[in-house]
Amino acid sequence: MSQVKLISGEPSTARYLFFGGKGGVGKTTAASATALYLLNKLKRNESVLLFSTDPAHSLSDSLDIKIGNRLVEVKQLRGARLVAYEMDASLALERFRAAHGKVLAEIAERGTLLDEQDINELLSLSLPGLDEVMSLFELSELDRAGQYAHIVVDTAPSGHTSRLLRLPEVFDRMVKALDLMGDKHRYMVAHFARRKLVADEVDLFLKDLSQRIESVRQLLHDKGQTRFALVTIPEAMGVRETERYFQLLREEGVPVRDLIVNRVEQEHDDCEYCRARVASQRPWIKQIGKSFGELQLHYVPLMAKEVRGLDDLRKIGKLIWSEGGGRLLGVRRLGAAFTPNPPVPDQRGARPPHSKEVRNLFASRKIVIFGGKGGVGKTTAAAAFALALAKANRKQKLLIFSTDPAHSLSDSFGEEIGESKTGVAGNENLDAMEIDPGKWFEELKQRYRSWTDELFASLSGGSRMEIKFDKEAMRELVELTPPGIDEIAALGTISDLLDLERYQTLILDTAPTGHLIRFLELPQVALSWIRTFMKLLLKYQNVMRANRVAEELVALSKSIKKVIALLTDAERCEFVGVAIPERMSLEETMDLAKSLEKLKVPLSKLLINGVAPDDACSFCRLRRKTQDEVIADFEKRFRRRSVEIFVAPQQPHEIKGAEDLITHFEAWQKFSRKAAKEQS
């Protein structure tokens, strides 16, 4: 048996503890377990706050206590309290608008050409992603009184949490833009009204906003009180994305001190399946030691049962943080690489695999979307399906397209995809894309700058002083990159691809649930923006030579309407929900189904990934028993929605590369309720 010596880490030395990583690696479990661990360390009358910034909250499911958009007491211990809060960022944004809309309108009216009606319409629009970055503002407000000994933050998946890290920069630029607008007013008061400048409501608002931004900056970067813990699993996608995320956090100056490695496999009863899983993780555990050696490493073994509720979480908290806890358990050295034939578990209620039948269920669709909670295998499922479909239909041209800011297609296919890749895995009819939203938006900003310059050049007959202030303010505003620009870029790219009609089928690998829903809502939001700006163009057509602007907006409006029509057409669009056989995944998949129903996006198929074998060791059988119970609940709750359920086994090794992807797809099996009853 071999062991890795670890440095123990005590979280109670930090006031703010952030947990982040790839979706589905166990961030919520680690954050909740840590909050309970800290509760045990508190003195009487002290409190710890467990706060979620993820649009798809999971605290309620993890704690097994309903939380929601309010402060809820989770547990009292010797007079100390643990409270939790799943913040509704959209409501927080609405409160911000309600509280400050009047002063924002005043600033804009002073500093731009727009009148009060124009400004009110612009302020009422929903900017994708702005609700998300409001969450840390709300957190800093909650903490103004300093009533919490510790604040534990469960963050959104890594691709989206990077936006939160940019919050101080984005809002700092916003204050500068608003201040530029105020400069025009101050200049006119000083030079024409010849009054002494006195701080008014606008100046007080900007000062308060600057102070709030500074408190958020300290909250994120203060090495004396902040501790960021990364969470990962010892598999290629998890480790590679965590490496990228760690690099970003270091560049942003965020104090990362810990890495929690979740779901570490162990050997049980000389089980060949468990041995194979241990062997597949070994190189990635070694890689973790190389890439994250400067961090305190905490290893958490794979549990037979899902971690849920306060008792389970307390045990995990001790495993992670207690003295001697988190040690990497010894694994038997294997003389040779152990690679058994991938077992296909005898799924209860599952018919034998018929890959041709499964392919035909999706083959007639123009667009197939794979979506679900982070870490359930969306990318693997999308890549496996795309590859199988490409091999079965050589005459059809297919594209697999990632809308997730933290792209994983390259990791899944085992080859670099980048912005565009043709002939994926040697298939001439399969292309892939991982878009660069920054490049897309920079091109858009460049066009905007040209339009802005043309506009103010056409106004040169007026006051040069007034035009100078207006132009500087408008140019500064466009530099405020919207936090949700990756979704906008993805939507624009999909519109362009549909117009080209180059591909018979588009396969979308989407962001985790909370961000996926916002992406699907985006077409309606984008149309609202376009309609508002078109009204402004018409209103100011006498001063704005903006024919090109109008033409581009009209074209964009048409393509967005085309996307809406496609997404809501059950004959041409197929949404495949992806889940794992755990309660948290079940609840989040139900929430996803309800959201899709409101959006009129058809969900008729669900893939349940990662089913353990039932013919291996006692540990595997216990896992499988609990999974079967959850699968039965999936079937019961989705039956009335007429959703077809498929199950896929957990392979004894990680799925990477074309051969593994095809093997994975071939193992998909259609679930049969009748057969399940007969076998139970």
C-alpha positions in Angstrom: 0.0 0.0 0.0 1.3 3.5 -0.8 0.3 6.8 0.7 0.8 10.4 -0.1 1.7 12.7 2.9 -0.5 15.8 3.0 -0.3 19.1 4.8 -3.4 19.6 7.0 -5.3 22.9 6.5 -7.5 24.7 9.0 -10.3 26.7 7.4 -11.2 28.7 10.5 -8.3 31.0 9.9 -10.2 32.6 7.0 -13.3 34.8 7.2 -14.4 34.3 3.6 -14.1 30.8 2.0 -15.0 30.4 -1.7 -15.5 27.0 -3.3 -15.1 26.8 -7.1 -14.5 24.4 -9.9 -16.0 22.5 -12.9 -19.7 21.8 -12.6 -20.6 18.6 -10.9 -17.3 17.9 -9.0 -18.9 18.5 -5.6 -18.5 22.2 -4.8 -21.8 22.4 -3.0 -21.1 19.4 -0.9 -17.6 20.7 0.0 -19.0 24.2 0.8 -21.9 22.8 2.9 -19.6 20.3 4.7 -17.1 23.1 5.5 -19.9 25.4 6.9 -21.0 22.6 9.3 -17.3 22.0 10.2 -16.9 25.7 11.0 -20.1 25.7 13.1 -18.5 23.3 15.4 -15.6 25.7 16.0 -17.8 28.8 16.7 -18.2 30.4 20.1 -21.7 31.1 21.6 -23.7 33.8 19.6 -21.4 33.6 16.6 -22.7 32.7 13.1 -21.5 31.3 9.9 -23.3 32.2 6.6 -23.5 29.6 3.7 -24.2 31.6 0.5 -24.8 30.4 -3.0 -24.0 32.5 -6.2 -24.9 29.7 -8.6 -28.0 30.4 -10.7 -28.9 26.7 -10.3 -28.8 26.5 -6.5 -28.1 23.2 -4.9 -27.8 24.1 -1.2 -31.4 22.9 -0.5 -30.7 19.5 -2.0 -27.4 19.1 -0.3 -28.6 20.1 3.1 -32.0 18.4 2.6 -33.6 21.6 4.0 -35.5 24.1 1.9 -33.5 27.4 1.7 -34.5 29.6 -1.2 -34.1 33.4 -1.5 -34.0 34.2 2.2 -31.8 33.7 5.3 -32.7 30.3 6.8 -31.3 28.9 10.0 -29.9 25.5 9.2 -28.5 24.4 12.6 -27.8 25.7 16.1 -25.0 24.3 18.2 -24.2 25.5 21.7 -25.7 28.9 20.9 -23.8 29.3 17.6 -25.8 29.4 14.3 -25.4 28.3 10.7 -27.6 30.2 8.3 -27.9 29.7 4.5 -29.1 31.8 1.6 -29.7 30.9 -2.1 -29.8 34.3 -3.6 -32.1 35.1 -6.5 -29.7 37.4 -8.4 -32.5 38.5 -10.8 -34.5 39.9 -7.8 -31.4 41.6 -6.5 -30.9 43.3 -9.8 -34.5 44.5 -9.8 -34.0 45.9 -6.3 -30.9 47.7 -7.5 -32.9 49.2 -10.4 -35.8 50.2 -8.2 -33.5 51.8 -5.6 -31.2 53.6 -8.0 -33.1 53.8 -11.4 -34.0 57.4 -10.8 -30.4 58.6 -10.2 -29.1 56.5 -13.1 -31.6 58.1 -15.4 -30.6 61.5 -14.1 -26.9 60.8 -14.8 -27.6 59.5 -18.3 -29.9 62.4 -19.1 -27.3 64.9 -18.0 -24.5 63.2 -20.0 -26.0 61.9 -23.2 -28.4 62.8 -26.0 -31.1 60.6 -24.7 -34.2 61.8 -23.0 -36.0 60.4 -19.9 -38.2 58.0 -21.9 -35.3 56.6 -23.8 -33.3 56.1 -20.6 -36.1 54.3 -18.8 -36.5 51.9 -21.7 -32.8 51.1 -21.7 -32.7 50.6 -17.9 -35.6 48.2 -18.1 -33.8 45.9 -20.5 -32.3 42.6 -19.1 -28.6 42.4 -19.8 -27.5 38.8 -19.8 -25.2 38.1 -16.9 -25.7 41.4 -15.0 -27.9 39.6 -12.5 -25.1 37.1 -11.9 -22.5 39.8 -11.0 -25.0 41.4 -8.7 -24.6 38.5 -6.3 -21.3 39.7 -4.8 -22.8 43.1 -4.3 -25.6 41.5 -2.4 -23.1 39.5 -0.4 -21.1 42.6 0.5 -24.3 44.3 1.6 -25.2 41.4 3.9 -21.8 41.6 5.4 -21.8 45.4 6.1 -22.7 44.8 9.7 -19.9 42.2 10.1 -22.2 39.9 12.0 -20.8 36.6 10.6 -17.6 35.0 11.9 -17.3 33.1 8.6 -18.9 33.4 5.1 -18.8 30.2 3.0 -19.6 30.8 -0.7 -20.7 28.1 -3.1 -19.9 29.5 -6.5 -21.2 28.9 -10.1 -19.2 26.5 -12.3 -15.7 27.8 -13.2 -16.5 29.2 -16.7 -19.1 31.5 -15.2 -17.4 32.3 -11.9 -14.7 34.1 -13.8 -17.3 36.8 -14.4 -17.7 37.3 -10.7 -13.9 37.8 -10.5 -14.3 40.6 -13.0 -17.0 42.3 -11.0 -14.8 45.0 -9.4 -13.3 45.9 -12.8 -16.6 46.0 -14.6 -18.3 48.2 -12.1 -15.3 50.4 -11.6 -15.5 51.2 -15.3 -19.2 51.8 -15.0 -18.6 54.4 -12.3 -16.0 56.1 -14.5 -18.5 56.2 -17.4 -21.2 57.6 -15.1 -18.7 60.1 -13.7 -17.9 61.2 -17.2 -21.5 61.9 -17.8 -21.6 63.9 -14.6 -18.6 65.9 -15.7 -20.6 67.6 -18.4 -23.2 68.7 -15.8 -20.6 69.9 -13.4 -18.8 71.9 -16.2 -22.0 73.6 -17.2 -22.9 74.5 -13.6 -19.5 75.9 -12.9 -19.1 77.9 -16.1 -22.7 79.0 -17.0 -24.7 79.0 -13.8 -21.6 80.2 -11.9 -22.8 78.3 -8.8 -20.5 76.6 -6.3 -20.5 72.9 -6.9 -22.2 71.0 -4.0 -22.4 67.2 -3.9 -25.8 66.2 -5.0 -27.7 62.9 -5.1 -25.7 61.8 -8.2 -22.3 62.4 -6.5 -23.4 60.7 -3.3 -24.6 57.6 -5.3 -21.3 57.4 -7.3 -19.3 57.7 -4.0 -21.4 54.9 -2.4 -21.0 52.7 -5.5 -17.2 53.2 -5.4 -17.1 52.1 -1.7 -19.2 49.0 -2.5 -16.9 48.1 -5.3 -13.9 48.4 -3.1 -15.5 46.2 -0.4 -16.1 43.5 -3.1 -12.5 43.8 -4.3 -11.3 43.2 -0.7 -13.7 40.4 -0.3 -12.2 38.6 -3.3 -8.5 39.4 -3.0 -7.6 40.1 0.7 -5.1 37.4 1.5 -5.6 38.1 5.2 -9.2 37.1 5.3 -10.1 35.2 2.0 -9.4 31.6 1.2 -10.4 30.0 -2.2 -10.7 26.3 -2.4 -10.7 24.5 -5.7 -12.7 21.3 -6.1 -12.0 18.7 -8.7 -12.2 14.9 -9.5 -9.2 12.8 -10.6 -10.3 12.6 -14.3 -8.9 14.3 -17.4 -11.7 16.9 -17.9 -11.8 17.8 -14.2 -8.0 18.1 -13.8 -7.5 20.0 -17.1 -10.3 22.5 -16.4 -9.1 23.0 -12.8 -5.6 23.7 -14.1 -7.0 26.4 -16.4 -9.1 27.8 -13.6 -6.2 27.9 -11.2 -4.2 29.9 -13.7 -7.0 32.4 -14.1 -7.4 32.8 -10.4 -3.7 33.4 -9.9 -3.7 36.0 -12.6 -6.6 37.7 -10.9 -4.8 37.7 -7.6 -7.3 35.5 -5.8 -5.7 33.7 -2.9 -6.1 30.0 -3.7 -4.9 27.8 -0.9 -6.7 24.4 -1.1 -7.6 21.7 -3.6 -10.3 19.2 -2.7 -10.0 16.0 -4.8 -13.4 14.4 -4.7 -14.6 10.8 -5.5 -11.3 9.1 -5.2 -11.8 5.4 -6.0 -10.6 2.6 -3.7 -10.3 -1.1 -4.1 -13.0 -3.3 -2.5 -13.1 -7.1 -2.0 -10.5 -7.6 -4.8 -13.1 -6.3 -7.3 -11.8 -6.0 -10.8 -14.1 -3.2 -11.7 -12.9 -1.1 -8.7 -9.3 -2.0 -9.5 -9.8 -0.7 -13.0 -11.4 2.6 -11.8 -8.4 3.0 -9.3 -6.0 2.4 -12.2 -7.7 4.9 -14.4 -7.5 7.6 -11.8 -3.9 7.0 -10.8 -2.2 9.1 -13.5 -4.5 12.0 -12.8 -3.8 11.9 -9.1 -0.1 12.0 -10.0 -0.8 15.0 -12.3 -2.6 16.7 -9.5 0.5 16.4 -7.3 2.6 18.1 -10.1 0.2 20.8 -11.0 -1.1 21.8 -7.6 1.8 20.9 -5.3 1.8 24.4 -3.8 -1.7 24.0 -2.5 -3.0 22.0 0.4 -4.5 18.8 -1.0 -7.5 17.1 0.5 -8.7 13.8 -0.8 -12.3 12.6 -0.3 -13.1 8.9 -1.3 -16.1 7.9 -3.4 -19.0 7.1 -1.2 -21.3 4.1 -1.7 -24.3 6.4 -1.0 -25.1 9.9 -2.1 -23.9 12.6 0.4 -27.0 14.4 1.5 -28.3 15.9 4.8 -26.5 17.3 7.8 -25.2 14.0 9.2 -23.5 13.0 5.9 -22.1 16.5 5.4 -20.6 16.6 8.9 -18.7 13.4 8.1 -17.4 14.9 4.9 -16.3 18.1 6.7 -14.2 16.0 9.1 -12.7 14.0 6.2 -11.6 17.2 4.5 -10.4 19.4 7.3 -9.7 17.4 10.5 -6.2 16.6 11.5 -5.1 13.6 9.4 -8.3 13.9 7.3 -8.1 14.1 3.6 -5.2 11.7 3.3 -5.0 9.9 0.0 -5.9 6.3 0.7 -3.3 3.7 -0.3 -3.9 1.8 -3.5 -2.4 -1.6 -4.4 0.3 -1.4 -6.9 -0.6 -3.3 -10.1 2.1 -5.3 -11.9 0.6 -4.4 -15.3 -2.0 -2.0 -16.6 -5.4 -3.5 -15.9 -7.8 -2.9 -18.8 -10.7 -5.3 -18.7 -13.3 -5.4 -21.4 -15.8 -2.6 -20.5 -18.6 -4.3 -18.6 -22.2 -3.3 -19.7 -24.2 -3.7 -16.5 -27.5 -5.6 -16.7 -29.6 -2.5 -16.2 -32.9 -3.2 -14.4 -35.7 -2.5 -16.9 -33.2 -1.7 -19.7 -33.5 -3.4 -23.1 -30.3 -4.7 -24.7 -28.5 -1.9 -26.6 -29.6 -1.2 -30.2 -27.4 1.7 -31.3 -29.0 2.0 -34.7 -32.4 2.4 -33.0 -31.0 5.0 -30.7 -29.4 6.9 -33.5 -32.6 6.9 -35.5 -34.5 8.5 -32.6 -32.5 11.7 -33.1 -31.4 11.5 -36.7 -34.2 13.7 -38.3 -33.6 16.7 -36.1 -32.0 20.0 -37.3 -30.6 20.7 -33.8 -29.9 18.4 -30.9 -29.2 20.1 -27.5 -27.6 18.2 -24.6 -28.1 19.9 -21.2 -28.2 19.3 -17.5 -26.4 19.9 -14.2 -22.6 20.3 -14.3 -20.6 17.1 -14.1 -23.3 14.7 -15.4 -21.5 13.9 -18.6 -23.1 16.3 -21.1 -20.0 16.9 -23.1 -19.2 13.1 -23.3 -22.8 12.3 -24.3 -22.9 15.1 -26.9 -19.5 14.0 -28.4 -20.5 10.3 -28.4 -23.8 11.0 -30.1 -22.2 13.3 -32.7 -19.5 10.8 -33.5 -22.0 7.9 -33.8 -24.3 9.9 -36.0 -21.4 11.0 -38.2 -20.3 7.4 -38.7 -23.9 6.2 -39.4 -24.7 9.0 -41.9 -21.6 9.6 -44.0 -23.5 11.8 -46.5 -24.7 14.2 -43.8 -22.6 17.1 -42.7 -22.7 17.6 -38.9 -21.3 20.2 -36.4 -20.9 19.8 -32.7 -20.8 23.2 -31.0 -19.9 24.2 -27.4 -21.8 27.1 -25.8 -20.1 26.5 -22.4 -17.5 29.1 -21.5 -15.4 26.3 -20.0 -15.1 24.3 -23.1 -14.4 20.5 -22.8 -14.9 19.2 -26.3 -11.1 19.0 -26.8 -10.7 16.9 -23.7 -13.5 14.6 -24.7 -12.3 13.9 -28.2 -8.7 13.8 -27.2 -7.7 16.3 -29.8 -7.5 20.1 -30.0 -10.8 21.7 -31.2 -10.3 25.4 -30.7 -12.4 28.0 -32.5 -13.0 25.6 -35.4 -12.0 22.1 -36.3 -12.8 20.1 -39.4 -12.7 16.3 -39.8 -13.0 15.5 -36.1 -11.7 12.1 -35.1 -10.9 11.4 -38.8 -14.6 11.9 -39.9 -14.8 14.3 -42.9 -18.5 14.9 -42.2 -18.0 16.0 -38.6 -16.8 19.5 -37.6 -16.5 21.1 -34.1 -16.4 24.6 -32.7 -15.5 26.2 -29.3 -16.1 29.9 -29.9 -14.0 32.7 -28.6 -16.5 35.2 -27.3 -13.9 37.9 -26.6 -12.9 38.1 -30.2 -16.5 38.2 -31.4 -17.3 41.0 -29.0 -14.2 43.0 -29.9 -15.3 43.1 -33.5 -18.7 44.3 -32.4 -17.2 47.0 -30.3 -15.0 48.2 -33.2 -18.1 48.6 -35.4 -19.8 50.5 -32.5 -16.9 52.9 -32.2 -17.1 53.7 -35.9 -20.8 54.4 -35.6 -20.3 56.6 -32.5 -17.6 58.6 -34.3 -19.8 59.1 -37.3 -22.7 60.2 -35.1 -20.7 62.9 -33.4 -19.0 64.0 -36.6 -22.5 64.7 -38.0 -23.3 66.9 -34.9 -20.2 69.1 -35.4 -22.4 72.2 -35.9 -23.5 72.1 -32.3 -21.5 72.9 -29.1 -18.1 71.3 -29.3 -17.9 71.2 -25.5 -21.2 69.3 -25.3 -20.2 66.8 -28.0 -16.8 66.2 -26.3 -18.5 65.1 -23.1 -21.2 63.0 -24.9 -18.6 61.2 -27.1 -16.3 60.3 -24.2 -19.2 59.0 -22.1 -20.6 56.9 -25.0 -17.2 55.5 -25.9 -16.5 54.5 -22.2 -19.9 52.8 -21.9 -19.2 50.5 -24.8 -16.0 49.3 -23.2 -18.1 47.7 -20.4 -18.1 44.2 -21.7 -21.4 42.6 -20.8 -20.8 39.6 -18.5 -23.1 37.4 -20.5 -21.4 38.1 -23.8 -20.4 34.4 -24.4 -24.1 33.5 -24.6 -24.7 36.4 -27.0 -21.8 35.3 -29.2 -23.0 31.7 -29.2 -26.5 32.8 -30.2 -25.1 34.9 -33.0 -22.9 32.1 -34.3 -25.9 29.7 -34.3 -27.9 32.2 -36.3 -25.0 32.5 -38.8 -24.7 28.7 -39.1 -28.4 28.3 -39.8 -28.2 31.0 -42.5 -25.3 29.2 -44.2 -27.3 25.9 -44.3 -24.0 24.0 -44.4 -24.9 21.5 -41.8 -27.8 19.0 -41.7 -27.6 18.8 -37.9 -26.1 20.9 -35.2 -25.3 19.2 -31.8 -25.0 21.7 -28.9 -23.0 21.0 -25.8 -24.3 23.5 -23.3 -23.4 25.2 -20.1 -24.7 23.9 -16.8 -28.4 24.2 -16.1 -28.6 27.8 -14.6 -26.7 29.3 -17.5 -28.3 27.0 -20.1 -31.8 28.4 -19.1 -30.5 32.0 -19.6 -29.0 31.0 -22.9 -32.4 29.6 -24.1 -34.1 32.8 -22.8 -31.6 35.0 -24.6 -33.4 35.2 -28.0 -36.4 36.9 -26.4 -34.0 39.2 -24.5 -32.0 40.0 -27.6 -35.2 40.9 -29.5 -36.2 43.3 -26.7 -32.8 45.0 -27.1 -33.1 45.3 -30.8 -36.6 46.7 -30.7 -35.6 49.4 -28.2 -32.5 50.4 -30.2 -34.5 50.5 -33.5 -37.0 52.9 -31.8 -34.0 55.1 -30.7 -32.6 55.1 -34.3 -36.0 56.1 -35.7 -36.4 58.8 -33.1 -33.0 60.3 -33.8 -32.8 59.6 -37.5 -32.5 63.4 -38.3 -29.1 63.5 -36.4 -27.9 59.9 -36.8 -26.6 58.7 -40.1 -27.0 55.1 -39.0 -28.3 53.2 -42.0 -25.7 50.5 -41.5 -26.6 50.1 -37.8 -30.3 49.8 -38.7 -29.5 47.2 -41.4 -27.4 45.1 -39.0 -30.1 45.2 -36.3 -32.8 44.2 -38.8 -30.7 41.3 -40.0 -29.9 40.2 -36.5 -33.6 40.4 -35.5 -34.5 38.1 -38.4 -31.9 35.5 -37.5 -32.9 35.5 -33.9 -36.5 34.9 -34.8 -35.3 32.0 -36.9 -33.5 30.5 -33.8 -36.6 31.0 -31.7 -38.7 29.2 -34.3 -36.2 26.3 -34.4 -35.8 25.9 -30.6 -39.6 25.6 -30.1 -40.2 23.2 -33.0 -40.5 19.7 -31.8 -40.1 18.3 -35.3 -36.7 20.0 -35.8 -35.3 20.4 -32.3 -34.5 17.7 -29.8 -33.5 18.5 -26.2 -31.7 15.6 -24.5 -31.6 16.0 -20.7 -28.5 14.4 -19.1 -28.5 13.4 -15.5 -26.8 11.0 -13.0 -28.7 8.6 -10.6 -28.5 10.9 -7.6 -31.3 12.9 -5.8 -29.6 16.3 -6.4 -29.5 15.6 -10.1 -33.1 14.4 -10.1 -34.3 17.6 -8.5 -32.3 19.9 -10.7 -33.4 17.9 -13.8 -37.1 18.4 -12.7 -36.4 22.2 -12.4 -34.8 22.2 -15.9 -37.9 20.4 -17.3 -40.2 23.0 -15.9 -38.1 25.9 -17.2 -38.0 24.2 -20.7 -41.8 23.8 -20.6 -42.2 27.6 -20.0 -39.9 28.3 -22.8 -41.7 25.9 -25.1 -38.5 24.0 -25.8 -39.3 20.3 -26.3 -37.8 17.8 -23.8 -38.7 14.3 -24.7 -35.5 12.3 -23.9 -33.4 11.9 -20.8 -30.1 10.1 -20.5 -29.1 8.9 -17.0 -25.3 8.5 -16.9 -22.9 6.7 -14.6 -24.9 3.6 -13.5 -22.7 1.3 -11.4 -22.5 -2.5 -12.1 -24.7 -4.8 -10.0 -22.6 -7.9 -10.4 -19.3 -6.7 -8.9 -18.3 -6.2 -5.2 -20.5 -5.4 -2.2 -19.5 -1.7 -2.5 -20.6 -1.6 -6.2 -23.8 -3.4 -5.4 -24.7 -1.0 -2.6 -24.1 1.9 -5.0 -26.2 0.3 -7.6 -29.1 -0.4 -5.1 -29.3 3.3 -4.2 -29.0 4.3 -7.9 -31.9 2.0 -8.9 -34.1 3.7 -6.3 -33.3 7.1 -7.8 -33.8 5.8 -11.4 -37.2 4.5 -10.4 -38.1 8.0 -9.1 -36.8 9.5 -12.3 -39.1 7.3 -14.3 -42.1 8.0 -12.0 -41.7 11.7 -12.1 -41.0 12.0 -15.9 -43.7 9.5 -16.9 -46.4 12.1 -17.1 -44.2 14.3 -19.3 -43.9 11.4 -21.9 -40.1 11.5 -21.6 -38.2 8.5 -22.9 -35.4 7.5 -20.5 -32.1 6.0 -21.5 -29.4 4.7 -19.1 -25.7 4.4 -19.6 -23.2 2.4 -17.5 -20.2 4.0 -15.7 -17.2 2.7 -17.7 -14.3 1.1 -15.7 -12.1 3.8 -17.2 -12.4 7.4 -18.2 -14.1 8.0 -21.6 -11.7 9.9 -23.8 -11.1 9.7 -27.6 -13.1 8.3 -30.5 -13.0 4.6 -29.5 -14.1 5.3 -25.9 -16.9 7.6 -27.1 -18.3 5.0 -29.5 -18.1 2.3 -26.8 -20.0 4.7 -24.5 -22.7 5.4 -27.1 -23.2 1.7 -27.9 -23.9 1.1 -24.2 -26.9 3.5 -24.1 -30.0 1.5 -23.3 -33.7 2.4 -23.4 -35.3 2.1 -20.0 -38.5 0.0 -19.8 -40.8 0.4 -16.8 -42.5 -3.0 -17.5 -39.2 -4.9 -17.5 -38.1 -3.0 -14.3 -41.2 -4.2 -12.5 -40.7 -7.8 -13.6 -37.1 -7.8 -12.3 -37.7 -6.0 -9.0 
